[in-house]
Structure formats: C-alpha cells, structure tokens
Amino acid sequence: MALPVGRGMFTLFSYHPVPTEPLPIPKLNLTGRAPPRNTTVDLNSGNIDVPPNMTSWASFHNGVAAGLKIAPASQIDSAWIVYNKPKHAELANEYAGFLMALGLNGHLTKLATLNIHDYLTKGHEMTSIGLLLGVSAAKLGTMDMSITRLLSIRIPALLPPTSTELDVPHNVQVAAVVGIGLVYQGTAHRHTAEVLLAEIGRPPGPEMEYCTDRESYSLAAGLALGMVCLGHGSNLIGMSDLNVPEQLYQYMVGGHRRFQTGMHREKHKSPSYQIKEGDTINVDVTCPGATLALAMIYLKTNNSVF
C-alpha cells in the first residue's frame, strides 16, 4: 500500500491531461506472496477476513498520487474536474484523494462553488476530507473569507454560541481544523490562534462526541496553530496576553487546567460523564500537538523560548 506514495513522487507534475478524457488512475494492487512457498495472496478474493474499511486510506492516497501527476501549467476547468467523478461508489475514496491533489497543485480553485457545496452536502466522509484539505491548500495563507466560512461551520469552536451545530463526522472536523491552519498560515491571526490554542486542550465535555478520538483533534489543532504562527517566534504581535509559549509548555508537561475563557466556556462547564480527568491536563492528549505547535512557531528563529 506504499506504492501510491512512491508513484506520486516519481510521476510528480509529469502529465498534461486531455480535456475530453478522464484522468487514468491505476488500480490499487492488493496481491502479494506469502513465504515459504511464495503463494499468491489476494485480499480481494473474499477468502481472507479483512476489515471493511481496510483499503479506504490506501485508495485515498492512490487518488492523491494520480492527481499529483497533473502539471501546474495544465489547462483544466471545473467541468473536467466534475467529469472525473466516478460512477461507482467503490471508487469514491480515490476521487476524494484526487480532489486533495488538485488543491495541492493549485487546480482546485477552478472548481465552481456550486460543485464544492454539492460534494460537501452529499455526506461522503472521505470526499469531504479531501475537498476541505484541497481548497485550503489552494488558498494557502490568503485568509480567504469564503473558505473560512466553509471550514468554520464544521468547527464548533468557531461557531457563535447560539448557532445550531451540524452533525459533522469527527474526521471531517479534524480536516477542517487543519484547513484553517493552511488558510491562515503565517498570518498570526489573533482570533484563530486563540481558538486553536484552546482547542489543543479542549476538555472532554458531557457530549459523547467530545470524548472519542481526542488525540487526533488535539494534534490537528496544534498543527494548525503552528501553521498560523509559523516562524513568528516571540514576535506574536497583539498576543502577549495569551501567553502562547507558556500555555503550550503547560500542555507538554502537564499541570492544573486553566479556566476556560471565551464565548464557549459554558459548553465545557459540565464535566464529562465518560472520562474523569479532574482539573489536570491530560498530557497524553495535548503533548504531541503542543510540541509541534511550539516547534513551528519558533522555526528558524534562533530564539530561546524561555
């Protein structure tokens, strides 16, 4: 399953698609040989019990590799992107990766807004992930308001306290958080940085969705915060009251949890009924994201944090 990653690097920007033909995506190879007799093993044969979603991410990266073949100078438009949408549901994960690749090489800006919302409302999780990451990468560091709104409605912390939250899958929320980091990369935008700093240590609330897979969400928030404040070091203008380095250090080493501030403090006032953490920071959840954020903030600054 590492073959798509290698193929993506080997064929990077080497293909100019024909507008009247879909992009060819090589089939994912799921066969291998088992020692000592070199017996051929095929995971698609039905004779081997495998998890139903085992190939989801492999197919996604297969689509990314295919999309990265397209050269930035290629002439493609929104109609061609939609034309590549597969007719069969089993190829949807590859198309999701293809959309993300188009964002990485700058072509996803040509996808019409109507088509973007159409894809997101269909509810296919992998397509939403690939599309959100793709449009964010295509608008890297621009603070584009249309993309910000697109991402914000999938991040509860960026919604007004009186708004109705959408039923957004956890992985899509994680992708939206990373997307915010991409759109605001290097801008040191105060409100975005403040929200992401709090989200690294988001406590497990009474709702069940705040109790599962917290590690991935905290890591994504740390990565996004690092991108927003990338390379600014101690020169975080207008953020001195946030004490960003000190707060990140506390997320790394642990200690007493600070009182939740901001307009969402009421949401986390009630303790979790599933996880009993008390008033201390769970460094198993917060440390990886905080470490990444602190390193990215001081990247190439030659500054001493403390």
C-alpha positions in Angstrom: 0.0 0.0 0.0 3.1 2.3 0.0 3.1 2.0 -3.8 0.8 5.1 -4.4 3.1 7.3 -2.3 6.2 6.3 -4.3 4.4 6.6 -7.6 3.2 10.1 -6.6 6.7 11.3 -6.0 8.1 9.6 -9.1 5.4 11.0 -11.5 5.0 14.4 -9.9 3.8 17.1 -12.4 4.7 14.9 -15.3 1.3 14.7 -17.1 -0.9 17.1 -19.1 -4.5 15.7 -19.2 -6.6 15.8 -22.3 -9.8 17.8 -21.5 -12.0 15.2 -23.2 -10.6 12.2 -21.3 -10.8 11.3 -17.6 -7.5 11.0 -15.7 -6.4 7.4 -15.6 -6.0 6.1 -12.0 -4.0 2.8 -11.7 -5.8 0.1 -9.8 -4.7 -0.5 -6.3 -2.6 -3.6 -6.1 -3.8 -5.8 -3.2 -1.9 -9.0 -4.1 1.2 -10.4 -2.5 3.2 -13.5 -1.9 3.4 -15.4 1.4 6.5 -17.4 2.3 7.8 -20.1 2.3 6.1 -21.3 -0.9 5.5 -17.8 -2.4 1.8 -18.5 -2.5 -0.2 -15.6 -4.1 -2.5 -13.9 -1.6 -5.2 -11.6 -2.9 -7.1 -9.5 -0.3 -9.9 -9.0 -2.8 -10.5 -12.8 -3.2 -13.0 -13.0 -0.4 -11.2 -15.9 1.2 -9.4 -13.6 3.8 -11.2 -11.8 6.6 -10.2 -8.1 6.4 -11.8 -5.0 8.0 -14.4 -3.4 5.7 -12.5 -0.1 5.5 -9.0 -1.5 5.3 -8.3 0.0 1.9 -10.0 3.4 2.5 -6.9 5.4 3.1 -4.8 3.4 0.6 -7.4 4.2 -2.1 -7.4 7.8 -1.0 -3.6 8.1 -1.4 -3.9 6.3 -4.7 -6.1 9.1 -5.9 -3.7 11.7 -4.5 -0.8 10.1 -6.4 -2.8 10.2 -9.6 -3.8 13.8 -9.1 -0.3 15.0 -8.4 0.8 13.8 -11.9 -1.0 16.8 -13.3 1.4 19.7 -14.1 0.5 23.1 -12.7 0.5 24.6 -16.2 -2.2 22.2 -17.4 -5.4 23.7 -18.7 -8.3 22.2 -16.8 -11.6 23.6 -15.7 -14.5 22.9 -13.3 -16.3 20.8 -15.9 -13.3 18.4 -16.3 -13.0 18.0 -12.5 -16.6 17.0 -12.2 -16.3 14.8 -15.3 -13.8 12.7 -13.4 -16.3 11.9 -10.7 -16.6 8.0 -10.7 -19.9 6.3 -11.4 -19.2 3.5 -8.9 -19.2 4.1 -5.1 -16.2 1.9 -4.5 -14.0 4.5 -6.4 -15.2 7.4 -4.3 -12.2 7.3 -1.9 -9.8 7.6 -4.9 -11.7 10.6 -6.2 -11.5 12.2 -2.7 -7.7 11.9 -2.9 -7.8 13.2 -6.4 -9.6 16.4 -5.2 -7.0 16.9 -2.5 -4.2 16.6 -5.1 -5.8 19.2 -7.3 -5.7 21.5 -4.3 -2.0 20.8 -3.7 -1.1 21.6 -7.3 -3.4 24.7 -7.4 -6.1 23.5 -9.8 -8.9 23.2 -7.3 -9.5 27.0 -7.3 -11.2 26.3 -10.7 -13.9 24.1 -9.2 -17.2 26.1 -9.1 -18.6 27.0 -5.7 -21.8 25.2 -6.5 -19.9 22.0 -7.1 -18.0 22.4 -3.8 -21.2 22.7 -1.8 -22.8 19.8 -3.8 -19.9 17.5 -2.8 -20.0 18.5 0.8 -23.8 18.1 1.2 -23.6 14.5 -0.2 -22.2 13.4 3.1 -19.4 11.2 1.9 -16.7 11.5 4.6 -13.6 10.9 2.6 -14.7 13.3 -0.2 -15.4 16.0 2.4 -11.9 15.5 3.9 -10.1 15.6 0.5 -12.1 18.6 -0.6 -11.7 20.6 2.6 -7.9 20.0 2.7 -7.7 20.7 -1.1 -9.4 24.0 -1.1 -7.5 25.1 2.0 -4.2 24.2 0.4 -5.2 26.0 -2.8 -5.8 29.2 -0.7 -2.7 28.8 1.4 -2.0 31.9 3.7 -4.7 34.0 2.0 -7.2 34.3 4.8 -9.9 33.8 2.2 -13.3 34.5 3.8 -15.3 32.2 1.6 -13.1 29.2 2.5 -13.0 30.3 6.2 -16.8 30.2 6.3 -16.8 26.8 4.6 -14.4 25.5 7.3 -15.9 27.3 10.3 -19.3 25.7 10.1 -17.6 22.4 10.6 -15.6 23.5 13.7 -17.9 24.0 16.7 -15.3 26.3 18.4 -15.6 28.8 15.5 -19.4 29.0 15.6 -21.3 31.6 17.5 -22.6 30.2 20.9 -26.2 30.5 19.8 -25.8 28.7 16.5 -27.0 25.2 15.7 -24.2 22.8 15.4 -24.1 20.5 12.4 -23.7 16.7 12.8 -20.2 16.7 11.4 -18.1 13.4 11.5 -15.0 13.6 13.7 -12.5 13.1 10.8 -14.1 15.9 8.9 -13.8 18.2 11.9 -10.1 17.3 12.1 -9.6 18.1 8.4 -11.4 21.4 8.8 -9.1 22.4 11.7 -6.0 21.6 9.6 -7.6 23.5 6.8 -7.9 26.6 9.0 -4.2 26.4 9.7 -3.5 26.2 6.0 -5.7 29.2 5.0 -4.2 31.3 7.8 -0.6 30.1 7.5 1.9 32.6 8.6 -0.7 35.4 9.4 -0.5 35.2 13.2 -4.3 36.0 13.2 -5.2 36.5 16.8 -8.7 35.1 17.0 -7.8 32.0 15.0 -4.7 31.4 17.2 -6.7 31.9 20.4 -9.3 29.4 19.4 -6.8 26.8 18.2 -4.7 27.2 21.4 -7.8 26.4 23.5 -8.8 23.5 21.2 -5.5 21.7 21.9 -6.6 21.3 25.5 -10.3 21.0 24.9 -11.7 19.1 27.9 -14.0 16.1 27.4 -17.4 17.6 27.6 -20.7 16.0 28.6 -21.4 15.3 24.9 -20.1 11.9 23.7 -18.5 13.4 20.6 -16.0 15.3 22.7 -14.9 12.1 24.4 -13.8 10.0 21.4 -10.6 10.3 19.3 -9.5 13.4 21.2 -5.8 12.8 20.4 -6.3 13.3 16.7 -8.3 16.5 17.2 -5.7 17.9 19.6 -2.9 17.1 17.3 -4.7 18.8 14.4 -5.3 21.9 16.5 -1.6 22.0 17.4 -0.5 21.6 13.8 -2.9 24.3 12.7 -1.7 26.7 15.5 1.9 26.1 14.4 1.0 27.0 10.8 -0.9 30.1 11.8 2.0 31.4 13.8 4.7 29.8 11.7 8.2 31.3 12.3 6.9 34.3 14.3 8.8 33.2 17.5 8.4 35.8 20.2 7.1 38.5 17.8 3.4 37.5 18.1 2.0 41.0 17.8 -1.1 41.5 19.9 -1.0 38.1 21.6 1.1 38.9 24.7 -1.9 38.3 26.9 -2.4 34.8 25.5 1.0 33.6 26.8 1.2 31.2 23.9 4.6 29.6 24.6 3.8 29.2 28.3 0.4 27.6 27.6 1.9 25.2 25.1 4.6 24.3 27.6 1.9 23.5 30.1 0.2 21.3 27.6 3.5 19.5 27.2 4.4 18.9 30.9 1.0 18.9 32.5 -0.4 20.8 35.5 -3.6 22.4 36.6 -6.1 23.1 33.8 -6.7 26.8 33.3 -10.3 28.1 33.4 -11.9 28.0 30.0 -12.3 31.5 28.6 -14.1 32.9 25.7 -17.7 32.6 24.4 -17.6 28.8 24.6 -16.7 28.5 28.3 -20.3 27.5 29.2 -20.1 24.5 26.9 -17.3 22.9 28.9 -18.6 23.9 32.3 -20.1 20.5 32.9 -17.7 17.6 33.4 -17.6 14.5 31.2 -19.7 11.6 32.1 -17.3 9.2 30.3 -13.8 10.5 31.2 -12.7 11.5 34.7 -9.7 13.8 34.3 -10.3 16.2 37.1 -8.6 19.6 36.9 -5.3 18.4 35.5 -4.2 18.4 31.9 -4.0 15.1 30.2 -0.6 15.3 28.5 -1.2 12.0 26.6 -3.8 14.0 24.6 -2.2 17.5 24.5 1.6 16.9 24.4 2.0 15.9 20.7 0.1 18.8 19.3 1.6 21.4 21.7 5.1 20.2 20.9 4.5 20.5 17.1 3.0 24.0 17.6 5.8 25.3 19.7 8.5 24.0 17.3 6.7 25.5 14.3 6.2 28.9 16.0 10.0 29.1 16.7 11.0 27.5 13.4 14.3 29.1 12.0 14.1 32.0 14.6 17.2 31.1 16.6 15.1 32.3 19.6 15.2 30.8 23.1 11.7 30.1 24.2 12.4 30.5 27.9 
